[in-house]
């Protein structure tokens, strides 16, 4: 697929449906795929750290999770016209896994959060095959890899925060040859468990979830300042 590049960071132009269709083919071909969410904060981090940039760019799909990427596409005349958020991509993958009967494994978060998330996911996706779960406090990486392999999982969600979760995937995907789809999902288990509430639909449709989160948690202001910095850098790069 043709990807767009913003400040040296690749972004996939595919929609949710496009990614699912591409994944279906890659799974049929026996290929492993990784999904990473890209937003202005990560692009700024990638500018500062070449390892982060390489980590993002080496992924199969870099989804446009953030209004900043859409604005950058408009500035640069790109083709990215809609957001593909990490939590909604996870929801789409859960639906896909249920339809195709691909077993799913969950790794990360606190035990009560991940178990509640799985309960809610089972209610919204009847028939989903849960291969297993491990909370985010597992210290024995080799044992965890062995457990996931034994589970028969085809889809793996890793919720350790970025870039820790992507580094974990990069480090272990070669040892998890039965797993064909990997997604680092950050705090998505919190959302699926109901521990954290998403922004109201109006905010989501307008692409201003960041504003809702800022209103709800003013301490995020430092992180949100990455948006204007990112857009200024994109303007200058023209």
C-alpha positions as CSV (number, residue, x, y, z in Angstrom):
1,X,0.0,0.0,0.0
2,X,1.1,3.6,-0.6
3,X,1.8,5.4,2.6
4,X,2.0,9.1,3.4
5,X,4.9,10.6,5.3
6,X,4.7,13.4,7.8
7,X,8.0,14.6,9.3
8,X,9.6,11.3,8.3
9,X,6.9,9.2,9.9
10,X,4.8,6.9,7.7
11,X,1.0,6.9,8.0
12,X,-1.3,4.3,6.3
13,X,-4.2,5.9,4.3
14,X,-6.5,2.8,4.7
15,X,-9.8,3.0,6.5
16,X,-10.9,0.4,9.1
17,X,-12.5,-1.6,6.3
18,X,-9.5,-1.4,4.1
19,X,-7.2,-2.6,6.9
20,X,-9.5,-5.5,7.7
21,X,-9.6,-6.6,4.0
22,X,-5.8,-6.3,3.7
23,X,-5.4,-8.3,7.0
24,X,-7.7,-11.0,5.6
25,X,-5.3,-11.5,2.7
26,X,-2.2,-11.3,4.8
27,X,-3.5,-13.9,7.2
28,X,-4.4,-16.1,4.3
29,X,-0.9,-15.8,3.0
30,X,0.5,-16.6,6.5
31,X,2.0,-13.2,7.1
32,X,2.3,-11.4,10.4
33,X,1.0,-7.9,10.7
34,X,1.5,-5.1,13.3
35,X,-0.7,-2.1,13.9
36,X,0.5,1.1,15.6
37,X,-1.5,4.3,16.3
38,X,0.2,7.5,15.1
39,X,-0.6,10.9,16.5
40,X,1.3,14.3,16.8
41,X,2.8,13.3,20.1
42,X,4.4,10.1,18.6
43,X,5.6,12.0,15.5
44,X,7.4,14.6,17.7
45,X,8.9,11.7,19.8
46,X,10.0,10.0,16.5
47,X,11.8,13.3,15.5
48,X,13.8,13.2,18.7
49,X,14.5,9.4,18.7
50,X,15.4,7.5,15.6
51,X,14.6,4.2,17.3
52,X,11.0,5.4,17.8
53,X,10.8,6.4,14.2
54,X,12.1,3.1,13.0
55,X,9.7,1.3,15.3
56,X,6.7,3.2,13.8
57,X,7.9,2.9,10.2
58,X,8.6,-0.8,10.4
59,X,4.9,-1.5,11.4
60,X,2.5,-2.9,8.8
61,X,-0.2,-0.3,9.5
62,X,0.4,3.1,11.0
63,X,-3.2,4.3,11.7
64,X,-4.1,8.0,11.8
65,X,-5.2,8.2,15.4
66,X,-5.5,12.0,16.0
67,X,-7.0,15.0,14.3
68,X,-3.5,16.4,13.9
69,X,-2.7,13.8,11.3
70,X,-5.8,14.7,9.3
71,X,-4.9,18.4,9.5
72,X,-1.4,17.6,8.3
73,X,-2.9,15.6,5.4
74,X,-4.9,18.7,4.4
75,X,-1.9,21.0,4.6
76,X,0.2,18.6,2.5
77,X,-2.5,17.6,0.1
78,X,-2.6,14.0,1.3
79,X,-5.4,11.4,1.0
80,X,-6.0,10.7,4.7
81,X,-9.5,12.0,5.3
82,X,-10.7,10.1,8.3
83,X,-9.3,9.0,11.7
84,X,-8.6,5.4,12.5
85,X,-8.4,5.4,16.3
86,X,-6.7,2.7,18.3
87,X,-9.7,1.8,20.4
88,X,-12.1,1.6,17.4
89,X,-9.5,-0.4,15.4
90,X,-9.4,-2.8,18.3
91,X,-13.2,-3.1,18.2
92,X,-13.2,-3.8,14.5
93,X,-10.5,-6.5,15.0
94,X,-12.6,-8.1,17.7
95,X,-15.6,-8.2,15.3
96,X,-13.3,-9.7,12.6
97,X,-11.8,-12.2,14.9
98,X,-15.3,-13.3,16.0
99,X,-16.5,-13.7,12.4
100,X,-13.3,-15.6,11.3
101,X,-13.0,-17.5,14.6
102,X,-9.5,-16.4,15.2
103,X,-8.6,-16.9,18.9
104,X,-7.7,-13.7,20.7
105,X,-5.2,-13.1,23.6
106,X,-5.0,-10.0,25.8
107,X,-1.8,-8.9,27.6
108,X,-1.6,-5.8,29.8
109,X,-3.3,-3.7,32.4
110,X,-4.4,-4.7,35.9
111,X,-6.0,-8.1,36.4
112,X,-9.4,-6.7,37.3
113,X,-9.4,-4.4,34.3
114,X,-8.4,-7.0,31.7
115,X,-10.9,-9.5,33.0
116,X,-13.7,-7.0,33.1
117,X,-12.8,-5.9,29.5
118,X,-13.0,-9.5,28.4
119,X,-16.4,-10.0,30.0
120,X,-17.7,-6.9,28.2
121,X,-16.1,-8.0,24.9
122,X,-17.8,-11.4,25.2
123,X,-21.1,-9.8,25.7
124,X,-20.8,-7.5,22.6
125,X,-19.1,-10.3,20.5
126,X,-21.0,-13.5,21.2
127,X,-19.0,-16.5,20.0
128,X,-15.6,-14.8,20.2
129,X,-12.8,-17.3,21.0
130,X,-10.8,-16.0,24.0
131,X,-7.4,-17.7,23.9
132,X,-6.3,-16.3,27.3
133,X,-5.0,-13.2,29.1
134,X,-2.1,-12.0,31.2
135,X,-2.0,-8.8,33.2
136,X,0.6,-6.2,32.6
137,X,2.7,-7.2,35.7
138,X,4.2,-10.4,34.3
139,X,8.0,-10.4,34.8
140,X,8.9,-13.6,33.0
141,X,8.8,-12.8,29.3
142,X,9.9,-16.2,28.2
143,X,7.1,-17.8,30.2
144,X,4.6,-15.4,28.7
145,X,5.7,-16.1,25.2
146,X,5.3,-19.8,25.8
147,X,1.8,-19.3,27.3
148,X,0.7,-17.3,24.3
149,X,2.1,-19.9,21.9
150,X,0.3,-22.7,23.8
151,X,-3.0,-20.7,23.7
152,X,-3.3,-20.9,19.9
153,X,-3.9,-17.2,19.7
154,X,-4.0,-15.6,16.2
155,X,-4.7,-12.0,17.4
156,X,-2.8,-10.4,20.2
157,X,-3.6,-7.1,21.9
158,X,-0.8,-5.6,24.1
159,X,-1.7,-2.8,26.5
160,X,1.5,-1.6,28.1
161,X,1.6,2.0,26.9
162,X,3.6,3.3,24.0
163,X,6.4,2.7,23.0
164,X,6.8,-0.1,25.6
165,X,4.1,-2.2,24.0
166,X,5.4,-1.8,20.5
167,X,8.9,-2.6,21.7
168,X,7.6,-5.8,23.3
169,X,5.9,-6.8,20.1
170,X,9.0,-6.1,18.0
171,X,11.1,-8.1,20.4
172,X,8.8,-11.1,20.5
173,X,6.8,-11.4,17.3
174,X,9.4,-13.7,15.8
175,X,8.9,-16.1,18.7
176,X,5.1,-15.9,18.4
177,X,4.7,-17.4,14.9
178,X,1.1,-18.5,15.5
179,X,0.1,-14.9,16.1
180,X,-0.7,-13.1,12.9
181,X,-2.1,-9.8,14.1
182,X,-0.5,-7.7,16.8
183,X,-1.9,-4.4,18.0
184,X,-0.5,-2.1,20.8
185,X,-3.6,-0.7,22.3
186,X,-2.5,1.6,25.1
187,X,-5.4,2.3,27.5
188,X,-8.0,0.5,25.4
189,X,-8.6,-2.2,28.0
190,X,-9.6,0.6,30.4
191,X,-12.2,1.7,27.9
192,X,-13.6,-1.8,27.2
193,X,-13.8,-2.5,30.9
194,X,-15.7,0.7,31.5
195,X,-13.0,2.0,33.9
196,X,-12.4,5.0,31.6
197,X,-15.3,6.7,29.7
198,X,-14.8,7.7,26.1
199,X,-15.6,11.2,24.9
200,X,-19.3,11.8,23.9
201,X,-20.1,10.9,20.3
202,X,-20.3,14.5,19.2
203,X,-16.7,15.1,20.3
204,X,-15.6,11.9,18.5
205,X,-17.4,12.8,15.3
206,X,-15.8,16.3,15.3
207,X,-12.4,14.8,15.9
208,X,-12.0,16.7,19.1
209,X,-11.7,13.9,21.7
210,X,-8.4,15.6,22.7
211,X,-10.5,18.6,23.9
212,X,-12.8,16.5,26.0
213,X,-9.8,14.7,27.6
214,X,-8.2,18.1,28.3
215,X,-11.4,19.5,29.9
216,X,-11.7,16.3,31.9
217,X,-8.0,16.3,32.9
218,X,-6.3,19.7,32.6
219,X,-2.9,18.2,33.5
220,X,-2.8,16.9,29.9
221,X,-2.0,20.4,28.6
222,X,1.7,19.6,28.2
223,X,0.9,16.6,26.0
224,X,-1.7,18.6,24.0
225,X,0.9,21.2,23.2
226,X,2.4,18.7,20.8
227,X,-0.5,19.4,18.4
228,X,0.4,23.0,17.5
229,X,4.1,22.2,17.5
230,X,3.5,19.4,15.1
231,X,1.3,21.5,12.8
232,X,3.9,24.3,12.7
233,X,6.6,21.8,11.7
234,X,4.4,20.4,9.0
235,X,3.7,23.9,7.6
236,X,7.4,24.6,7.6
237,X,8.2,21.3,5.8
238,X,6.1,22.4,2.8
